[in-house]
Structures are given as C-alpha cells and as structure tokens.
Amino acid sequence: MDINNIKIDDIPTTAEEMKAYEEKFGKNEPEPKSEIKRPSEEEIRAGMDAQKQAFLDKTPSDEEMKEMVIEELKKIYDPELPVNIYDLGLIYNVECWTNEVSLMKWCKVTMTLTSATCSMSEVIVDLVKSISKRLEYLENVDVDIVFDPPWDQSKMSDEAKLAMGML
C-alpha cells in the first residue's frame, strides 16, 4: 500500500490500510472526559454591571438552591411505594450553579431507579424536571439516570424503612 495515495477522508477497511492511515494521519483517539469547570458566583460577578449584580443579590446561592431542590425532591413519591424518592435513596447527587448568560440557577440531579426496568421511570424523571417550574430563579433541572452503584434497600433513610415496615 502506497502511503502517499491515502487521503484523509478514506475509510480503511483492512488492518494494513488502517496501519498506513494511522502512520500518515496519526491515531484518532477520543478526548478523555473532563469535568466541566463552572465559574463561581464571584467569577460571574466580576465585571458585571450594577443591574445584573442587583438581580444576583436577589437570587439564592448555589447551596441555598440545592437545599430548595432537595426539599422539592422530598415531595415526589415513588408511585408504587409510600416513600419519597429522596428518602428512598434514589438521589445520589444534586449540583446547582448559576448560568452565566441568564443568571438563573441550573441544577443537575444524579439519581437511580429501584430497577432498570422501573415502569414509572418516565413519570419520576418528569416530576424531577418539573421542579424548575415550581422554584423561582431555577431555570432548568437536568436529570442523569445512573445504575452504578445499583440501588438497594441500604440506601433508604430510617424514615423510609419505617414507612415500609422494615424497622
């Protein structure tokens, strides 16, 4: 195989072609994932005009918004169980930050379900996303469903275990 005849948009189909392609253009390996660096509220305020700073002064801090979201999560009950999803241990993390453009809060809720085949998963996710409609200054709630670590009864609060007759 003549390496000079290979073009960047050629698709290698054999190991020999792949080797020649990589020799000419290098390996095309994916970029490693990195955490998103979100600016702090102080960084956002830097250089901001007085009107925008006054708006930010009225909004809750990221930590206050996180606590408000957690309180709303405690109002969402699993449709099949008499326990809210927070005490059930389905919520793994809540992260809130200020959107640099809108100056409103955004939150990401990392959660799981009692099982990967949970028939009520869409309902539960929609209820979590709807928190943004109930809290002032909260523009968006993103939900990330994970199954690692898998949910088990040890993640339940004592209140949840009591409600389920497990204590």
ChimeraX attribute file (.defattr): number of C-alpha atoms within 10 A of each C-alpha:
attribute: neighborCount
match mode: 1-to-1
recipient: residues
	/A:1	9
	/A:2	7
	/A:3	13
	/A:4	9
	/A:5	7
	/A:6	16
	/A:7	11
	/A:8	8
	/A:9	6
	/A:10	10
	/A:11	11
	/A:12	14
	/A:13	8
	/A:14	9
	/A:15	9
	/A:16	11
	/A:17	17
	/A:18	14
	/A:19	16
	/A:20	18
	/A:21	20
	/A:22	14
	/A:23	11
	/A:24	14
	/A:25	12
	/A:26	10
	/A:27	11
	/A:28	7
	/A:29	6
	/A:30	6
	/A:31	6
	/A:32	5
	/A:33	6
	/A:34	6
	/A:35	5
	/A:36	6
	/A:37	6
	/A:38	12
	/A:39	13
	/A:40	12
	/A:41	16
	/A:42	7
	/A:43	11
	/A:44	17
	/A:45	16
	/A:46	9
	/A:47	8
	/A:48	11
	/A:49	9
	/A:50	10
	/A:51	9
	/A:52	12
	/A:53	16
	/A:54	11
	/A:55	12
	/A:56	18
	/A:57	10
	/A:58	9
	/A:59	18
	/A:60	17
	/A:61	16
	/A:62	18
	/A:63	13
	/A:64	12
	/A:65	24
	/A:66	22
	/A:67	15
	/A:68	15
	/A:69	23
	/A:70	17
	/A:71	12
	/A:72	18
	/A:73	19
	/A:74	14
	/A:75	14
	/A:76	16
	/A:77	17
	/A:78	19
	/A:79	14
	/A:80	9
	/A:81	12
	/A:82	12
	/A:83	23
	/A:84	17
	/A:85	25
	/A:86	23
	/A:87	18
	/A:88	27
	/A:89	21
	/A:90	22
	/A:91	19
	/A:92	16
	/A:93	12
	/A:94	19
	/A:95	17
	/A:96	21
	/A:97	21
	/A:98	25
	/A:99	18
	/A:100	15
	/A:101	7
	/A:102	11
	/A:103	20
	/A:104	18
	/A:105	24
	/A:106	21
	/A:107	24
	/A:108	17
	/A:109	23
	/A:110	16
	/A:111	22
	/A:112	23
	/A:113	24
	/A:114	17
	/A:115	12
	/A:116	13
	/A:117	8
	/A:118	11
	/A:119	12
	/A:120	12
	/A:121	18
	/A:122	10
	/A:123	12
	/A:124	18
	/A:125	18
	/A:126	11
	/A:127	16
	/A:128	21
	/A:129	17
	/A:130	14
	/A:131	21
	/A:132	20
	/A:133	12
	/A:134	11
	/A:135	15
	/A:136	13
	/A:137	20
	/A:138	24
	/A:139	18
	/A:140	19
	/A:141	21
	/A:142	16
	/A:143	17
	/A:144	13
	/A:145	17
	/A:146	15
	/A:147	12
	/A:148	8
	/A:149	8
	/A:150	13
	/A:151	21
	/A:152	13
	/A:153	12
	/A:154	10
	/A:155	17
	/A:156	18
	/A:157	15
	/A:158	14
	/A:159	14
	/A:160	22
	/A:161	17
	/A:162	12
	/A:163	13
	/A:164	13
	/A:165	8
	/A:166	10
	/A:167	9
